[in-house]
Each structure stands twice: as structure tokens, then as C-alpha cells.
Amino acid sequence: MHEVLTTAAKALAINLDPGRYGTFAEIGAGQEVGRWFFRVGGAAGTIAKTMSAYDKTVSDAIYGSGERYVSSGRLLAMLDHEHELLTTRLDEARGERSSFFSFADTVSAQNYHGDANCHGWMGIRFQTRPRSETSQLLLHTRMLDRDALMQHEALGVLGVNLIYGASHYHRNPEKLLESLVDNLGSRRIEIDMVEFSGPAFEDVDHRVMSLRLVQYGLSPAAMFSPSGRVLRPSEVLYKRPVLLQRGRFRPPTRVHSDIQQKALERFCSETDVDETRIISLLDISVRELQETEGENLVGFTDRIEAMGAGNQSVLISDCSDYYLVAEYLARYEATQIALPLGIENFREIIDRHYENLSGGVLEAMGRLFGAGVRIYVYPAVNPATGRRESLDSISLDAGVRTLHAYLRERGYVGSLDGLPDDQLRVRSDDVLKWIRSGDSRWEDCVEESVAQAIRERGLFGFRGASI
């Protein structure tokens, strides 16, 4: 845990650092960042210029025209323009002794009618020493305060944290990320995307940084494409049908693949689903990662790479229950949501007390299916009895049998066909043990593309077959 300085102390530390000199450009609601540096005193030692192109025509005249003013494109145009002006005008006068920086933000906060999409882009381009090549950190944030004034204040604190972090923590990007919420309290902002670039961050793994956003409570989820590219959930999920399978995927097996494929086929056959727009995801909870990999999450990238090799996009979320996953997807107005799961997970969902909810299982079911969810249940072989169990043969406590029948009758829950019993008997823990011990049986339990990635990249502790 790092020492948390007050926002004023951070701004003053930058002002009193004779080696830092830069500009501030702020559009829309983000007018509070530069003000902090004036408030604490000594701003003449830090600020070359502050400006606000609040009017769209003025903004276009400076940074070029664009359809979206709160966007990454507009932020980059601001940083390009301001940093070029800064270095052109001041390099000769103070380039030998100053590490230049340019800070910019473009933000839409709550409006008079109370119906704004409250979000913004913020970034800094900076030198780590005089006349060095620049590095850059960009982020996208959502403001959660309902009041516009409180949103402005939160943005001011976030901006100071970003500038101070780039100056003092660029050698430790994880600490930099954690420091972004200093003095902000809980549930005031979310940061759903960060992007590091330049020599100061050349060793940064963006997948790990996105995971840290979730782990530090900055974002409810992180998303990755099959190639491992970091995605913004709000852009990918908005008004799309979503098929999401939760699991450990340590490693992703043929059973996982079959569940997803069978569920996709059924989802496509639903009359209200546009199959051309379906987003298919595999989801791992941060809690599960921490329990199996430890706080350092060493095997996290192995899972991401293996799932990507199977051509699957991945969601890492802080949602502990299925109804929370559904509510997370619903915030992006997902048109339909399908959750395929094994018989044991279905039993756990319907046959538990939910002590954390005053309405118990009924409240959990209401929040789950009220978000427009349909559940597809995949069979399994019961390890205790050796018998195959499906949705039709599941044994439940008497208290939830009527609920189970109701959910099936209403079409909220349906069944999937499964692989033969001999394949269902193999658990992912068995496959992981075989990979690590060099037992070649693991190769028959995963898709060939996944097996190839495991062999070529040494995933999950693979060291080749034992002799």
C-alpha cells in the first residue's frame, strides 16, 4: 500500500519540481485539473499555458473538425497540437533543464436535464528527462456521481493523480494505476481502459494492466479479443446479444468448447436473436483468479492466450454471482443474454440461500431473469455416483422444485446435449495436472489450436512429454 498524499500536496509537489513544465488543455466538464495547480501556489514554476476550447467551433479551429468531441481521437489531437507547440516554443529557452509534459482531457458531465452520458477521455504526454523521447498514458473514465459539481471535483482529483503518477510512478505502472483513485473514495469513477506507450512503459503488458483495473476496483470488468488486444466493454457490448460462459478455463477444454458451440447454435435459433450480432465471451471472475493463482495472478496470461488460441474473446469481471454478471451486461443495453453453464453450477444458482439478499433466492432469480437472461444447462457425470445428470434428471431440494419447473415452463431455462460420458468425466484440474507432469493424455482433452499454443508457448507449466 503506497502513502497517499492529499490532492493539494500532489499538485504542490509538481509545482515545486523545477524539472517539470507543461501545458493544460481541457474541453467540456474537465476544467478542474489546471485549477488545482493555481490553488496550491507556485504554478508559475509548472504551467506554461492553460486553455479551454469550450465552444465547438473554437475547438475545431484549433484541433480540427470531428463528429465526436468526447473521444480518443479528439484527445490525441489535443495532445499532438499542444505538445508540438510546447516544444517548438520553449525547447530553445528551457529544453536543457525541463522535462516537458502536456495534459489534456475532453469530458461530458451531467447536464441540466440529467440525461447525459457522463464519461471522458484524459491523457498525458511527457518526458522522463529533458529532451528525452515522450511517453504517454491515456484513460477512459465514467463518472458515477449524480451531481455535476461532484463530477467536476472528481475529475480534478483524477487529473492531478494522473499527472503526479506519470511524474513519480512511471517506473512502477501498477502503483501508478492504484494511485489514480487516491482521495476519491469509492464508487465515484470507473476507468474501463488504460493505454500506456513510449519508452517509460515499454515493458508494460496491457492485459495485466487491464486486469489490475478490475482488481483495484477501478473497473467492474476487463475485456480482451482473441488476439489479446484490450477492448472497451461499452463499445463491444452496446445493444448486442451476448453469449457468456463462466468458468476457470485452467485450461479451456473440449468440454468448454462444446458448451460454447452448442449454446451458440441454440442462441442463434432463438427467434428474437440476430445471429450476425452475437458477442461470444468466456468469463473468469477476479476472485477465482486470486484463489487459484494468488495475488500476483501468475497464470492469468496463460489462460488469456489459451482462450485466444481457441478464438474466444475473454471477460475478466469482479462479479461474484450470475445475477451480477447479468446486471453488468444489461447496463450496456444488451438485447439478449444467454448464459450456458454446467449442471452443478445450475444447482448452485437455484439451490442456495443468498444470505446477502433480503429476498433470498427469489430476489436473485428476479435480478437474473429480469435482465433478460436465458440459461442453457449442459450435462455432467456425477463423480460420486458415476451417472450422467442433465436438466431432466437433476435432483433438487423440495423447496426449489416448483421454482425450477416454473423457470423451465416460462422458457428461462433450457437444456443442451453434451459430449459422451468418458469425455465429461475428465475435469480441467485433471488436464492441468497432465500438462504439468508431461502426461500426453491432455492433448486429447483440448482443441488442437489450444494444444498447439500450450506446446509452443509453454503455457500452464508445459515442459514436453515425460520420458
C-alpha positions as CSV (number, residue, x, y, z in Angstrom):
1,M,0.0,0.0,0.0
2,H,1.5,3.3,-1.0
3,E,1.5,6.5,1.0
4,V,-1.5,8.6,-0.1
5,L,-0.7,12.3,-0.4
6,T,-3.6,14.8,-0.5
7,T,-4.5,16.2,-3.8
8,A,-3.2,19.6,-2.8
9,A,0.1,18.1,-1.7
10,K,0.5,16.3,-5.1
11,A,-0.2,19.5,-7.1
12,L,2.2,21.5,-4.9
13,A,4.9,18.8,-5.3
14,I,4.7,19.1,-9.1
15,N,4.7,22.9,-8.9
16,L,7.9,22.9,-6.7
17,D,9.7,20.5,-9.0
18,P,11.9,22.7,-11.1
19,G,12.3,20.0,-13.8
20,R,8.6,19.8,-14.7
21,Y,7.0,22.2,-17.1
22,G,3.9,21.8,-19.2
23,T,0.5,22.8,-20.6
24,F,-3.1,22.0,-19.8
25,A,-5.9,21.8,-22.3
26,E,-9.4,20.9,-21.1
27,I,-12.7,20.6,-23.0
28,G,-16.2,20.3,-21.5
29,A,-16.5,19.5,-17.9
30,G,-12.8,18.8,-17.2
31,Q,-12.0,22.4,-16.1
32,E,-10.8,21.5,-12.7
33,V,-7.4,20.0,-13.2
34,G,-5.4,23.1,-14.0
35,R,-7.2,25.0,-11.2
36,W,-5.6,22.7,-8.6
37,F,-2.2,23.8,-9.6
38,F,-3.2,27.5,-9.4
39,R,-4.9,27.0,-6.0
40,V,-1.9,25.5,-4.2
41,G,0.6,28.2,-5.2
42,G,3.9,28.1,-7.2
43,A,2.1,27.4,-10.5
44,A,4.5,29.7,-12.4
45,G,7.1,27.0,-12.0
46,T,5.0,24.4,-13.7
47,I,2.4,25.9,-16.1
48,A,3.4,27.3,-19.4
49,K,-0.3,27.6,-20.6
50,T,-3.8,26.5,-19.7
51,M,-6.7,26.7,-22.1
52,S,-10.3,25.6,-22.6
53,A,-11.7,25.3,-26.1
54,Y,-15.3,25.1,-24.8
55,D,-17.0,26.2,-27.9
56,K,-17.1,23.6,-30.7
57,T,-16.2,26.0,-33.4
58,V,-13.2,27.2,-31.5
59,S,-12.2,23.6,-30.7
60,D,-12.4,22.7,-34.4
61,A,-10.4,25.7,-35.4
62,I,-7.6,24.5,-33.0
63,Y,-7.7,20.8,-33.2
64,G,-9.5,20.0,-36.4
65,S,-13.1,19.1,-37.0
66,G,-14.7,15.9,-35.8
67,E,-18.1,14.3,-35.2
68,R,-17.3,13.3,-31.6
69,Y,-15.8,15.7,-29.2
70,V,-15.5,13.3,-26.3
71,S,-13.4,10.6,-27.9
72,S,-9.9,9.2,-28.0
73,G,-9.4,10.8,-31.4
74,R,-10.1,14.3,-30.0
75,L,-7.9,13.7,-27.0
76,L,-5.0,12.6,-29.3
77,A,-5.5,15.7,-31.5
78,M,-5.3,17.9,-28.4
79,L,-2.1,16.2,-27.1
80,D,-0.5,16.3,-30.6
81,H,-1.2,20.0,-31.0
82,E,-0.3,21.2,-27.5
83,H,2.9,19.2,-27.1
84,E,4.2,20.3,-30.5
85,L,3.5,23.9,-29.6
86,L,5.1,23.5,-26.2
87,T,8.4,22.0,-27.5
88,T,8.6,24.3,-30.5
89,R,8.2,27.5,-28.5
90,L,10.2,26.5,-25.4
91,D,12.8,24.0,-26.3
92,E,15.5,26.6,-27.0
93,A,14.7,28.6,-23.9
94,R,14.5,25.8,-21.4
95,G,14.7,22.4,-23.1
96,E,18.0,21.6,-21.5
97,R,16.6,21.8,-17.9
98,S,12.9,21.0,-18.3
99,S,11.0,17.7,-18.8
100,F,8.0,18.9,-20.7
101,F,4.5,17.5,-20.4
102,S,1.1,18.1,-22.0
103,F,-2.1,17.2,-20.2
104,A,-5.5,17.1,-21.9
105,D,-9.0,16.0,-21.2
106,T,-12.3,16.1,-23.0
107,V,-15.3,15.3,-20.8
108,S,-19.1,15.1,-20.9
109,A,-20.5,15.5,-17.3
110,Q,-24.1,15.6,-16.1
111,N,-26.2,18.2,-17.9
112,Y,-29.2,20.4,-16.8
113,H,-31.7,17.7,-17.8
114,G,-29.9,14.9,-16.0
115,D,-29.7,12.6,-19.0
116,A,-26.1,12.9,-20.1
117,N,-23.7,10.0,-20.8
118,C,-21.2,11.0,-18.1
119,H,-17.8,10.0,-19.4
120,G,-14.5,11.4,-20.6
121,W,-11.0,10.9,-22.0
122,M,-7.9,12.0,-20.2
123,G,-4.2,11.7,-21.0
124,I,-0.7,13.0,-20.5
125,R,2.3,13.0,-22.9
126,F,5.5,13.6,-21.0
127,Q,9.3,13.4,-21.0
128,T,11.0,11.5,-18.2
129,R,14.1,13.7,-18.5
130,P,14.9,16.8,-20.6
131,R,14.8,16.2,-24.4
132,S,14.0,12.6,-24.0
133,E,11.5,10.7,-26.2
134,T,8.0,11.2,-24.9
135,S,5.8,8.6,-23.3
136,Q,2.1,8.7,-23.0
137,L,-0.8,7.4,-20.8
138,L,-4.4,7.6,-21.9
139,L,-7.5,6.6,-20.0
140,H,-11.3,6.5,-20.4
141,T,-13.4,7.2,-17.3
142,R,-17.1,7.1,-16.4
143,M,-18.3,9.4,-13.6
144,L,-20.7,7.9,-11.1
145,D,-21.6,10.9,-9.0
146,R,-25.1,12.1,-9.9
147,D,-24.4,15.8,-9.3
148,A,-22.4,17.7,-11.9
149,L,-20.4,19.7,-9.4
150,M,-19.2,16.5,-7.7
151,Q,-18.3,15.0,-11.1
152,H,-16.2,18.1,-11.8
153,E,-14.4,17.8,-8.4
154,A,-13.7,14.1,-9.1
155,L,-12.3,14.8,-12.5
156,G,-10.0,17.4,-10.9
157,V,-8.6,14.9,-8.4
158,L,-8.3,12.2,-11.1
159,G,-6.3,14.6,-13.3
160,V,-3.9,15.6,-10.5
161,N,-3.4,11.9,-9.7
162,L,-2.6,11.2,-13.3
163,I,0.0,14.0,-13.6
164,Y,1.6,13.1,-10.3
165,G,1.6,9.4,-11.1
166,A,3.2,10.0,-14.5
167,S,5.9,12.0,-12.8
168,H,6.6,9.9,-9.7
169,Y,5.4,6.3,-10.5
170,H,6.1,5.8,-14.2
171,R,8.7,3.1,-13.3
172,N,6.0,1.2,-11.4
173,P,2.9,1.2,-13.6
174,E,0.8,-0.9,-11.3
175,K,1.4,1.6,-8.5
176,L,0.6,4.4,-10.9
177,L,-2.8,2.7,-11.6
178,E,-3.6,2.2,-8.0
179,S,-2.8,5.8,-7.2
180,L,-5.4,7.1,-9.7
181,V,-8.2,6.8,-7.1
182,D,-6.3,8.5,-4.3
183,N,-8.6,10.8,-2.4
184,L,-11.6,9.8,-4.5
185,G,-13.3,7.4,-2.1
186,S,-15.4,4.6,-3.5
187,R,-17.9,4.5,-6.4
188,R,-17.1,8.0,-7.8
189,I,-15.4,7.0,-11.0
190,E,-14.7,4.0,-13.2
191,I,-11.7,3.6,-15.5
192,D,-12.5,1.0,-18.1
193,M,-9.5,1.5,-20.4
194,V,-5.9,2.5,-20.0
195,E,-3.2,2.7,-22.7
196,F,0.5,3.0,-22.0
197,S,3.0,3.8,-24.7
198,G,6.5,5.1,-25.1
199,P,9.9,4.2,-23.6
200,A,8.8,4.7,-20.0
201,F,6.3,1.9,-20.4
202,E,8.0,-0.4,-22.9
203,D,7.7,-3.5,-20.7
204,V,4.0,-3.0,-19.8
205,D,1.7,-5.8,-20.6
206,H,-1.7,-4.2,-21.3
207,R,-3.6,-7.3,-20.4
208,V,-2.1,-7.3,-16.9
209,M,-2.8,-3.6,-16.5
210,S,-6.4,-4.0,-17.5
211,L,-6.8,-6.9,-15.0
212,R,-5.3,-4.6,-12.3
213,L,-8.1,-2.0,-13.1
214,V,-10.6,-4.7,-12.0
215,Q,-8.5,-5.9,-9.1
216,Y,-8.1,-2.4,-7.7
217,G,-11.8,-1.7,-8.0
218,L,-11.3,0.9,-10.8
219,S,-13.4,-1.0,-13.3
220,P,-16.0,-3.8,-13.0
221,A,-14.5,-5.8,-15.9
222,A,-11.8,-6.0,-18.5
223,M,-12.2,-7.4,-22.0
224,F,-9.7,-9.0,-24.5
225,S,-10.1,-10.0,-28.1
226,P,-8.8,-13.5,-29.2
227,S,-5.5,-11.8,-30.2
228,G,-5.2,-10.4,-26.6
229,R,-6.0,-6.8,-27.6
230,V,-7.7,-4.8,-24.8
231,L,-11.3,-3.9,-25.7
232,R,-13.7,-1.4,-24.2
233,P,-16.7,-3.3,-23.0
234,S,-19.0,-0.3,-23.5
235,E,-18.1,-0.3,-27.2
236,V,-18.3,-4.0,-27.8
237,L,-21.4,-4.9,-25.8
238,Y,-23.7,-2.0,-26.5
239,K,-27.1,-3.3,-27.8
240,R,-25.7,-6.6,-28.8
241,P,-26.9,-10.2,-28.0
242,V,-24.3,-11.7,-25.6
243,L,-23.4,-15.4,-25.0
244,L,-21.3,-15.7,-21.9
245,Q,-19.9,-18.8,-20.3
246,R,-18.3,-18.5,-16.8
247,G,-15.5,-20.9,-15.7
248,R,-12.0,-21.4,-14.6
249,F,-10.6,-22.4,-18.1
250,R,-7.4,-23.7,-16.5
251,P,-7.0,-24.8,-19.2
252,P,-10.0,-24.3,-21.6
253,T,-11.0,-27.9,-22.5
254,R,-13.0,-29.6,-25.3
255,V,-16.0,-29.6,-22.9
256,H,-15.8,-25.8,-22.5
257,S,-15.6,-25.5,-26.3
258,D,-18.6,-27.9,-26.8
259,I,-20.7,-26.0,-24.3
260,Q,-20.0,-22.7,-26.1
261,Q,-20.7,-24.2,-29.5
262,K,-23.9,-25.9,-28.5
263,A,-25.1,-22.8,-26.7
264,L,-24.3,-20.6,-29.7
265,E,-26.3,-22.9,-32.0
266,R,-29.3,-22.7,-29.7
267,F,-28.9,-19.0,-29.2
268,C,-28.8,-18.4,-33.0
269,S,-32.0,-20.4,-33.3
270,E,-34.0,-18.1,-31.0
271,T,-36.5,-16.1,-33.0
272,D,-35.7,-12.8,-31.3
273,V,-31.9,-13.0,-31.7
274,D,-29.9,-11.5,-34.6
275,E,-27.2,-14.2,-35.0
276,T,-25.0,-11.8,-37.0
277,R,-24.6,-9.5,-34.0
278,I,-23.9,-12.1,-31.2
279,I,-20.9,-11.5,-29.0
280,S,-19.4,-14.7,-27.6
281,L,-17.4,-14.5,-24.4
282,L,-15.7,-16.6,-21.8
283,D,-15.7,-15.0,-18.4
284,I,-13.4,-15.5,-15.3
285,S,-14.0,-13.8,-12.0
286,V,-11.2,-11.9,-10.4
287,R,-12.0,-13.8,-7.1
288,E,-11.4,-17.1,-8.8
289,L,-8.1,-15.9,-10.3
290,Q,-6.9,-14.7,-7.0
291,E,-7.9,-18.0,-5.3
292,T,-6.1,-20.2,-7.9
293,E,-3.2,-18.0,-9.0
294,G,-2.5,-16.0,-5.8
295,E,-2.3,-12.2,-5.6
296,N,0.3,-12.0,-8.3
297,L,-2.0,-13.8,-10.7
298,V,0.9,-15.6,-12.4
299,G,-1.1,-17.8,-14.6
300,F,-3.5,-15.2,-15.8
301,T,-1.9,-14.6,-19.2
302,D,-1.7,-18.3,-19.8
303,R,-5.4,-18.5,-19.6
304,I,-5.9,-15.5,-21.9
305,E,-3.5,-16.9,-24.5
306,A,-5.1,-20.3,-24.4
307,M,-8.7,-19.0,-24.7
308,G,-7.5,-16.6,-27.5
309,A,-6.0,-19.6,-29.3
310,G,-9.5,-21.1,-29.3
311,N,-10.7,-17.9,-31.0
312,Q,-12.6,-16.8,-27.9
313,S,-12.9,-13.3,-26.5
314,V,-12.5,-13.0,-22.8
315,L,-14.1,-11.0,-20.0
316,I,-12.5,-10.7,-16.5
317,S,-15.0,-9.4,-14.1
318,D,-15.5,-8.7,-10.4
319,C,-19.0,-10.2,-10.4
320,S,-19.3,-12.9,-7.8
321,D,-22.7,-14.1,-8.8
322,Y,-24.5,-14.8,-12.1
323,Y,-27.2,-12.2,-11.4
324,L,-24.4,-9.6,-11.0
325,V,-22.9,-10.7,-14.4
326,A,-26.4,-10.2,-16.0
327,E,-26.8,-6.8,-14.4
328,Y,-23.3,-5.8,-15.7
329,L,-24.2,-6.8,-19.3
330,A,-27.6,-5.1,-19.0
331,R,-26.0,-1.8,-18.2
332,Y,-24.8,-1.7,-21.9
333,E,-28.4,-2.5,-23.0
334,A,-27.5,-6.0,-24.2
335,T,-30.6,-7.0,-26.2
336,Q,-30.5,-10.7,-25.1
337,I,-28.2,-12.5,-22.7
338,A,-27.5,-16.3,-22.8
339,L,-25.6,-18.0,-20.0
340,P,-24.5,-21.6,-20.7
341,L,-23.5,-23.5,-17.6
342,G,-22.9,-27.0,-16.2
343,I,-25.4,-28.8,-14.2
344,E,-23.5,-28.3,-10.9
345,N,-23.4,-24.5,-11.5
346,F,-27.1,-24.5,-12.2
347,R,-27.8,-26.4,-9.0
348,E,-25.7,-23.9,-7.1
349,I,-27.7,-21.0,-8.6
350,I,-31.1,-22.3,-7.8
351,D,-30.5,-24.3,-4.6
352,R,-28.8,-21.8,-2.3
353,H,-30.0,-19.2,0.3
354,Y,-28.3,-16.0,-0.9
355,E,-27.8,-14.7,2.6
356,N,-26.6,-11.3,1.2
357,L,-30.0,-10.6,-0.4
358,S,-33.1,-9.8,1.7
359,G,-35.3,-11.6,-0.8
360,G,-33.1,-14.7,-0.9
361,V,-33.3,-17.0,-4.0
362,L,-36.4,-15.2,-5.3
363,E,-34.6,-11.9,-5.4
364,A,-31.6,-13.5,-7.1
365,M,-33.8,-15.1,-9.7
366,G,-35.7,-11.8,-10.2
367,R,-32.5,-9.9,-10.8
368,L,-31.1,-12.6,-13.0
369,F,-34.0,-13.2,-15.3
370,G,-35.3,-9.6,-15.0
371,A,-32.2,-8.6,-17.0
372,G,-33.5,-10.7,-20.0
373,V,-31.3,-13.8,-19.3
374,R,-31.9,-17.3,-20.7
375,I,-29.9,-20.2,-19.2
376,Y,-28.7,-23.2,-21.2
377,V,-27.8,-26.2,-18.9
378,Y,-25.1,-28.7,-20.0
379,P,-25.0,-32.2,-18.6
380,A,-22.2,-33.7,-16.5
381,V,-21.2,-37.0,-14.9
382,N,-21.7,-37.0,-11.2
383,P,-18.3,-38.0,-9.7
384,A,-19.9,-39.6,-6.7
385,T,-22.4,-41.8,-8.5
386,G,-20.8,-42.1,-11.9
387,R,-24.2,-41.4,-13.5
388,R,-24.9,-38.7,-16.1
389,E,-27.0,-35.8,-14.9
390,S,-29.0,-33.4,-17.1
391,L,-31.6,-30.8,-16.6
392,D,-34.3,-33.5,-16.8
393,S,-32.7,-35.7,-14.1
394,I,-31.3,-33.1,-11.7
395,S,-32.1,-33.7,-8.0
396,L,-33.1,-30.6,-6.1
397,D,-34.4,-29.8,-2.7
398,A,-38.2,-29.9,-2.4
399,G,-38.2,-26.1,-1.7
400,V,-37.0,-25.1,-5.2
401,R,-38.6,-27.8,-7.4
402,T,-41.6,-25.6,-8.1
403,L,-39.3,-22.7,-9.0
404,H,-37.3,-25.0,-11.3
405,A,-40.5,-26.1,-13.0
406,Y,-41.7,-22.5,-13.4
407,L,-38.4,-21.4,-14.9
408,R,-38.5,-24.2,-17.5
409,E,-42.1,-23.7,-18.3
410,R,-41.5,-20.0,-18.9
411,G,-38.6,-20.8,-21.2
412,Y,-36.0,-19.1,-19.0
413,V,-34.1,-22.4,-18.7
414,G,-33.4,-25.0,-21.3
415,S,-31.1,-28.0,-21.8
416,L,-28.1,-28.7,-24.1
417,D,-26.8,-32.0,-25.4
418,G,-23.4,-33.0,-24.2
419,L,-20.3,-35.0,-25.1
420,P,-20.0,-38.7,-24.3
421,D,-19.7,-39.7,-20.7
422,D,-16.0,-40.6,-20.9
423,Q,-15.1,-37.0,-22.0
424,L,-17.4,-35.5,-19.4
425,R,-15.6,-37.4,-16.6
426,V,-12.3,-35.5,-17.3
427,R,-12.1,-32.3,-15.3
428,S,-9.9,-29.3,-16.1
429,D,-7.9,-30.0,-13.0
430,D,-7.0,-33.4,-14.4
431,V,-5.9,-31.8,-17.7
432,L,-3.8,-29.2,-15.9
433,K,-2.1,-32.0,-13.8
434,W,-1.3,-34.0,-17.0
435,I,0.1,-30.9,-18.8
436,R,2.5,-30.2,-15.9
437,S,3.5,-33.9,-15.4
438,G,4.1,-34.5,-19.1
439,D,1.3,-37.0,-19.5
440,S,0.2,-36.8,-23.1
441,R,-3.5,-37.6,-22.3
442,W,-4.1,-33.8,-22.0
443,E,-3.7,-33.4,-25.8
444,D,-7.0,-35.3,-26.4
445,C,-8.8,-33.1,-23.9
446,V,-8.3,-29.7,-25.6
447,E,-8.9,-28.3,-29.1
448,E,-5.9,-28.7,-31.4
449,S,-5.4,-24.9,-31.7
450,V,-5.2,-24.7,-27.9
451,A,-2.9,-27.6,-27.7
452,Q,-0.6,-26.0,-30.2
453,A,-0.5,-22.8,-28.2
454,I,0.3,-24.7,-25.0
455,R,3.2,-26.6,-26.6
456,E,4.7,-23.6,-28.5
457,R,4.4,-21.1,-25.6
458,G,4.9,-23.3,-22.7
459,L,1.6,-22.5,-21.1
460,F,0.3,-23.9,-17.8
461,G,3.8,-25.2,-16.9
462,F,4.1,-27.4,-20.1
463,R,7.6,-28.8,-20.4
464,G,7.1,-31.5,-23.0
465,A,6.2,-35.2,-22.7
466,S,7.9,-37.2,-19.9
467,I,10.2,-40.0,-20.8
